[in-house]
Amino acid sequence: MEEMRKIGLFFGLCWWCAASFGQPTDKPYNVVFILSDDHRYDFMGFMDKVPGLETPNMDRMAREGAHLQNAFVSTALCSPSRASILTGQYAHTHTIVDNNAPLPEGLTFFPQYLQQEGYKTGFFGKWHMGNMDGSKQPGFDQWVSFRDQGVYYSPTFNINGEEVKQPEGSYTTDLLTDYAIDWLNSLDDGQPFFLYLSHKGVHAEFNPAERHRGTYKDMPVICPPSMYLTATDSSRHMGIETPYDGPVNPDGIPEWVRKQRYSWHGVDYMYDGQIAFEDFYRQYCETLRSVDESIGAVIEWLEQQGLAENTLVFYMGDNGFLFGEQGLIDKRNAYEASMRVPLLAWSPKFVRPHTQIKQMVMNVDIGPTILDLAGIAKPAQMQGDSFLPLLQNKPIEGWRNKVFYEYYWEWAFPQTPTIFAIRTDRYKYIFNQGIWDTNELYDLQTDPYEMNNLIRDPASQEIAGQLKKELWDWLESTDGMQIPLKKIYQRRNDHRYRGTY
């Protein structure tokens, strides 16, 4: 009987834990949204992609919370992606289609709805969306930002409209974290808050904190198998090549991709030849370390204040980043390392440990999800949806089984064309707009490195035609049939035609 009683108590305790987990508290949930710049989806320690890479706080978020394994941006470029996060809209809707496009009138950012419900809101970091002076924007009670892309060392911050020079030698990632925590300390007890901590790191050109500089000088540099598909006789081989025995179709590589190999965004002339690939790779990883430390500092503050169980913390990258895929670096294109991003969620009361979410989510879903947590219905103009139930392992009927992608040609980087794409769990179709070149179709199950373009494969014509139709139907149904052009007065600055009009 005693043994049966113990078993009954055990299962009763398990039932109580399951029933109480994720239940709302008697207070509104606080939300922390930490955004990094250009952090690719698989450069986190627990992903076992990069030997020696240490991200203990990201690892902790994944271990104790949720890892959203298939998170994507609708445009892999800073300003459009950040606008999509804040508005819940695609780039062709909010029209901030490049890094120079102005903010149109009438946009509403989701923190404005939080303010209406009594939340205190604070923004700390890189805005870089529609304005270049770092001035205060709607939706935030507290504002700390900077001009344009900012700098890593000794920055000048715009603090609630006042330009404030920071101490010489100070590091931007650390400063933003300190300002954010100081603001949190200033809030009244019990007042719900939304913190948006928007880091400059790990945007190029990478510049790690002094304490991290050189710590990865001996890190092995792992090159993807597609890095040398476009190599020429003058291409330098570097790092450790990833063995690959899967399908390859060199004839299916678009010409614009081949030509881009020798450009600002290509491995043979990266950043106009200013830095070696190996240094570039290692400095990126070193710069990431302070971003990871920032996550840890915020979580530690929440725990010290007894607020961890009443707060949901998100960590996300605004874009992916290529390290040699198809012979390219950076982002903009629709290849996996460009459009796929890290996304983690941590909340001891709300999210079970070791939660792995395979459903596809997008940056346009962030606003609806955070509003949902606050009990605010999704505004009609938002095109994303709340994935809040997924964080609690609850199904969402009719959840998306595909994501859409768009990138619009920029005068500053003319080597990449306008691109539209659709990605399902298995296939990706890429439409290269406005150039005489091939489109692309990849079977991601058999070809995860996107090295075997099936666009001319007779057996793949039906799926290619279906995906192309769905892509253009999406553009039409979301009023995306007109490319939102922006005026260009500047001289060209690409290395082939620099200085000309």
Helices and strands as residue ranges (DSSP letters): H 2-20, E 30-36, G 45-47, H 56-64, E 66-72, H 78-87, H 91-94, H 110-116, E 120-125, E 142-145, E 156-159, E 162-165, H 172-186, E 193-198, E 222-223, G 225-228, E 240-241, G 250-252, H 255-260, G 270-273, H 277-304, G 308-310, E 311-317, E 322-323, G 325-327, E 329-330, H 336-339, E 340-341, E 343-346, E 355-362, G 363-365, H 366-373, H 388-391, E 402-407, E 418-424, E 427-433, E 440-443, G 458-460, H 461-477
